[in-house]
Amino acid sequence: MEEIDQLILFRGAKLPQSEVKVLKELETLVKKNFSLVDKISQTTSSRDWTAKMEFSIQDNKVSGIGIIACKMKEIPETLRGLSSLQILNLERNFLTELPDAIYSLKSLEELNLSYTSIEALQPSIENLKLLRILDVGFTHSLKIIPDSIKNLNHLKELWLFEAKFKILPEAICSIDSLEFLGFNWIKSFPDCICKLKSLKELYIFQGKFTSLPDSIENLINLKLIDLWACKLKSLPESIGNLKSLEKLDLERNKLEKLPDSIVNLKSLKEINLKRNKISQDSEILRILKRNGVEVYV
């Protein structure tokens, strides 16, 4: 006879006994108690290292877990027992690898591994079919993004800041659903990004490239480009075809002038050109200001 997974009270919530067992194991591992919250905390500021153990529920099942800045070094395989888990935030822990249990969480929609020591994501990440947000930013040690990441057809946000690779893994350019993408330190602008027609916001910090490809115009839904502290010397005329672009942040580059087509950006609201070599008396800047664009030089 199949054992009934009865509901029992845990930290103010009624949950299946099997799920309570998983949460208690995590508490023992971390030596800290969970608190019931309505919503799991999102990425905190770089100065906030407050330890948190949180869980949220939906329909008497654990729907979210936040184990943040708790010095956790390992994740128990029993985590696979949380079959309804949608949000998992493990930022600011001492993790170096993920168990297979993580890749078996088929309801997972948000996975935050920022500020950990993860070195690789496994090919089985493709099992997370519903994943919408993947944050492996500021891991410093991340070296491997598997080709199978291209099979995450619902992924909208991918954050890779300070990962170890100097060339963006090409598989990322096959994720047609991507709307938000951020990374840094790459040697050259990855032309394949221009295939991501759903992209709305692109962040590249401290890149080594000096120009953008003409195909940048293919990013028809792009609303924000932030290329902070790259080595840009010029912009292509085709950038003027980005009709949805609202904000262009080019601070700390090597630009001496802007292409004439920049005035064609009818949706543009703000352009940041601080720490470049562009004259404040530029005619193009005067036109942009007349068009109502906030210009920072």
N, C-alpha and C positions, 0 to 999 in steps of 0.2 A: 504494500500500500504506500502510495506517495505521501511523503510528509507535508503537512500544511505549513506554509510559511506565514505564520500568524503575525499580526501587527503588534508591536510593543512600543512603549514610550522611550524616546531617547532625546535628551537635551531639548525637551519641549515639543517634539514631533513624533507622530505615530508612523513607524516604518516597519517594513518586513524584517523579521528576525535575522534573516541572512544578510541584509544590508547593514543592520546595526553591528553585526559581527565584524564587517569590513571596517566600519568607522572606528570601532573600538580598537581594532588592530593598528589603525593609523595613529590613534591617540597614544597607544603604547609605544609605537615606534618613534614618535616625535616628542613624547612626554609633555603633551599639551592637550587641553580639551577643546572640542569643537564648540562653536556658537552657531545657532540657527539664524540665518539672515534671509532677507527677501531677495537679495541679489548679490552675487559674488563680486568682490572688489575687482576692478579693472587695473591695468598697469598703473603703479604708483609712480611718484616722481623719483628722480635719481637719488634724492636725499632721504627718502622715507624708507627705512628698513625695519619698520614695525612688524613684529611677528604676528601672524594671523592664522587661525584655523577656523574656517567657515564652511557651512554647508547650507544648501537651499533644497526645497522639496517641491514636487508637483505631483498631484494625485497620489499622495502617500509613497512616493518613490524619491530617492536622492537624484536631483536634477543638476546640482552644481556642487563643486568642491573647490575651496581655495586654501592651499597650504603655502603660505607666503612668508619668506624670510625665516624659515624654521630650522635651517641647517640640516635639512633632510638629505640623506645620502643615497637612499634606495626606495623603491616603490614596490610594495608586495604584489605578487601575482594575483592575490585574491581580489584586487581592484576590478578584475574582469566581472565580478559579481554585481557591479553597479550598472546593470544593462540599460538603464534609462538616463545615464549621465550625459548631459549636454554641454556643460562648461567645466573645464578643468584648468585651474590656474596654479602653477607650481613655480612661479617666478622667485628668484633670489634664494634658491636652495643650492646644495652642493652636488647635485645630480650630474653624473658623467655619461649615463646611458639610460635608455628606456626599456622596461620589460615588455615582453610580447603582450602583456595584459592591456597596455595602453592602446595598442593597435587593434585590439579586439572590441573596443568600445564603439560599437556601430551607430550609436545615437549621438556621438560627440559632434558638437558644432563649433566649439571654441577651445583651442589648446594654447596655453601660454607657458613657454619655457624660457622666457627672457631672463637674463642675468643668472643663468645656470652654466654648467661646464659640459653641456652636451657636445659630443664630438661628431655624431652622425645621426641622421634619420634613416630608418630602415625601409627597404622597398615595400614592406607590408603597410606603410602609411597609406597606401592606396585603398586599404580596407575601410578607412574613415570616410565613407562616401558622402556623409552629410557635413563634413568640415567646412566652415565658412571663414574662420579666422585662425591663422597659424602665426604665432609670434615666437620667433627664435632670435630676437634681437639682443644684442649685447651679450651674446654667449661667449665671444672671444675665441672659443675653441672649435666652433662648428666648421667642419671641413667637407662633409659629404651631404649633398642633397640628391636623393635617388631619382632616376629618370621616371619612376612610377608616380612622382608627384603630379605629373601631367594628367593623371587620371582622376584628380580631385575636381570633379566637374562643378562643384558648388563653392569652391574656394574664392572668396572675394577679397580678403586681406592677407598679405604676406609680408612680414617684417623680418629683415635679415641684417640689420645694422651690426657692423663689427664682426661679421662672420669671416672666416679665414681665407675664403677663396678670392682670387683677383680677377676671375672671369665669371660672369653670371652663368650658372648652369642653364644650358639652352632649353632644357625641359620646361623651365618656368615660363618660357615664351609660348608654350602650347596650352597654357591654362586660360582658355578663352573667357572664363567667368571673372578673372581678376579685375578689381576696381581700384585697389589701393596696393602700392608696391613701394618698398623702401629698402635701400642697401647703401653700401659705401665702399671706398677704396679700390674700385675696379680700375684697370689700366686703360681700357677703351670703352666707349659707349656701345652697349650691346644692341646692334641694329635690329635684332630679332624682337626687341621690346615693341617695335613699331607695328607688330602684328596684333598687339593686345587692344583691340578696338573697344573693349568695354572699360578700359582703364580711365579712371577719373582723377586720381592723384598719383604723381610720381615724385619720389624723393631719392636723390642720389647725392651723398655727401662725400667730399674729399676725393672725387674721382680724378684720374690723371689725364683725361681726354681734353682735347683743345677745340673740338667742334661737335656738332650734332648732324646726323644724316638728314638728307632731304626728306626721307620717308617719315620723319617726325609728324608730317602733316596727316598721316593715316590715323593718328590717335584722335579721332573726331569727337570723342566724348570727354577728352581731357579738360579738367577745370583748374587744375593746379600743377605747376612744375616747380620743384624746389631743387636747385642744383648748387647748393651751398659749398663754397670753398673747393670748387673744381678748378680746372685750368683753361676754361673756355676763352678763346681769342675771337671767336666769331659765331654768329647765329645764321642759319640758312634762311633765305627769303621765304621758303615754304612754311616757316613758322607762322606766317601771317594767315595761313589757312585754318588755323585752329580756332574755329568759330565759337567753341564752347569755353575757351580759356578765360578764367576770371582772375587768376593770380599767377604772376611769374616772378619767382625769387631767384635772383642771380648774384646774390651778395658774395663778395670775395672771389671774383674771377679776374680775367685779364682782358675784358672787353674794352675796346676803344671807341666803338660805334655800334649802332643798332641797324638792322636791315630796314629799308624803307617800308617793307610790308607790315612792320609791327603796328602801324597805325590802322591796319585793317582788322585788328582784333576788337570787334564791336562789343564783346562781352567782358573785355578786360576792365578790372576794377582797381588793380594794384600791381605795380612793378617795383621791385627792390633792386637797385643797382649800386648799393653801397660797396665801397672798396673795389671799384673798377677804375678805369681810366677815361670814362665818358664825361665830356664837358657838360656842365650844368646849363650851358647856353645852347645846347644842341637843339636844332629846329625840330627834330623828331620828338624830343621831350616836351617842347612847347605845344606841339600838336596833341600829344597824349594828354597833357594837362587841360587843354581846351576841351578835350573829349570827356573830361571828368575823371580821368584816371589818377589815382594817388601815386605820385612818383617819389621814390626815395633814392637820392644820389649821395 
